[in-house]
């Protein structure tokens, strides 16, 4: 039982450390004051994506073509980056329309779309072929939750220290670059 949780925690924790997922979460955290909502959205997306991988086991690669997933993920990153850059100067007048207003949905959508076919999801499916699925899911969610908390805290810290205009430019460009990277 312990290896069923511990091995996924260690492997996924190391694999995701500094990954696009953590960078995305950090950037989203720097754009909001609702950090708990962001964390819950991110965790729910991980739970669904990795839960499906575990249920599907090693067959996850046959559910959707990897190329389509990469294109969709890249497009979402680019769209998020463009939205950040376009609305960076319109804080108050567009606040009600600004789609990052709801960090739960922003975090959920970003992670949900970008994690399909990711190494974490594939690892979840593979671990489920050897270990208890529920224990694997527990270990993976524990690792990803801890990393997401660190990313959110780091994003909050950075947003307190860096000018919002500069932060918006960095975040927007970073999202676009991550999106473009999906196409290669």
N, C-alpha and C positions, 0 to 999 in steps of 0.2 A: 504493500500500500504506500509506503513512504517513497520508494523509487517512482511510483506512478505519478506522484506530485512533484517530487524534487527534481527529477531529470527534466521534465518540461519547464520548470521554473528556471533552472540554470541555462538550458539550451536556448530557450526563447528570450530570456533576459539578456543574454550575451548577444544573440543575433539581432535583437531590436535596439540595443543600446546605440544611440546616435543615428538610427534609421530615419527614413523619410517620415514615418509615422510620428516619431517623437518630435522631429523638427516641425511638422505640421501642427501638432498639438501645442508646442511652445509658441508658435506664431499666432495661433488662434487665441491662446491664453493672453497674449499681449494686446489683443483687440477687445477684451471684455473685462467686466468686473464680476461676472457671474461664473466664477471658476468651478463651482460645484456642478452647475448645469452642464458645463462643458465636459467635465469628468464623467458625469452620468451618460451623456450622449456617446462619448468615446467608448466607455466600457460596454454599453448596450450594443454598439456596432461590433466590437470585438467578440462579445458573447454570441451574437448571431452568426457572424462570419466563421469564427472558429468552431462554434457549435455545429454548424452545418458540415464543416470539414470533418469533424470527429464522427458525426453520424454517417457521413459518406465514406469514411475511411480513405483508403488509397484511390477510390474512384473519383475523387474531387476533380482531378485533371480532365475528366471526361464530361463534366457538367457544362462548362462553358469554354470556348476557345481562348487560349491565353492571349493571342494577339488582340482580340476584341476587348478583353479586360484591360490590357495595357493602353489601348487607344482611349477607352472610356475614362480610365484613371488619369491619364495625361490631360485629357480635355477638362476634367473637373478641376485639376490643379491650376491649369491656365485660366479658367473662368474665375476661380477664387482669386487668383493673383490680379487679374484685370479689374475685378470688382473692388478690391482693396485700393488699387492705384487710382481708379476713377473716382471713388468716393472719399479719398483721403482728406480732402479739404472741406468736406461737407459734413461736419460732425452733428451739429444741432438741427439744421434744416432738413436733413434726410434721415434723422435718427429713427423715425418710425418706419421708414421704408428700407432702411439698411439691412441687408439680409444677414449680416453677422449679429444683428440685434438679438437673435435667439441662438446662443452658443450651443445649446443642446442639439438643435437641428444641424448647425454648422459642423460640429464635431462628429455627430452621427454620420452625416452624409459623406464627409471627407474620409473618415476611416472605413465606412461601409463600402464605398466604391473602390478605394485604393488598396484594400487588403485582399480582394479576391485574387487568388493565384499567388499571393505573396508567400515568402518562405515560411512565415509563421503559420499560415493556413495549411500549407503543404505539410509542415512538421506536425501540426495538430492531427491531421489525417493519418500520417504515418505512425505517430505515437499511439493512436487509438487502435492500430492493428496489433500492437504488442501489449499495451497496458489498459487498465480500466478507463473507459471513455470519460466517466464522470470525474475521476481523479486527474486525468490529463487536462480536462477543461478547467478544473480547479487550479491546477498548476499554471496553466497558460494565462488564465485571467488574473491570477495573483501577480505574475511577472509583469504583464502588460499594465495592470492597474498601478503597480509601484512605479514603473517607468513613466506612466502618464501623469501621476502626481508630481514626480520630479520635473517633468516637462512643463506642467502648468505652473508650478511654483517658480521655475526659472523664467517663464514668460511673464508672470506677474512682477517679478523682481526687475526684469529688463524694462518693462513698461513704466515702472516707477523712476528709472534712471535715465531713460533715453527720450528725447523729444518725440512726440506723437507723429509729427510729419516725417521725420527721419525713419521712425519705426515702420510707418505705413509703406514707405518706399522700399525699405529692406524686405518687409513681409511680402509685398506684392511681387517684387522681382524674384524673391526666393521661390514663391509658389509657381510662378511662370517657368523658372528654370527647372524645378522639379517636374513640372508637367511636360516640358520639352524632353527631359531625360527619359520619360516613358516611351518616347517614340524611337529610341536608339537601343 
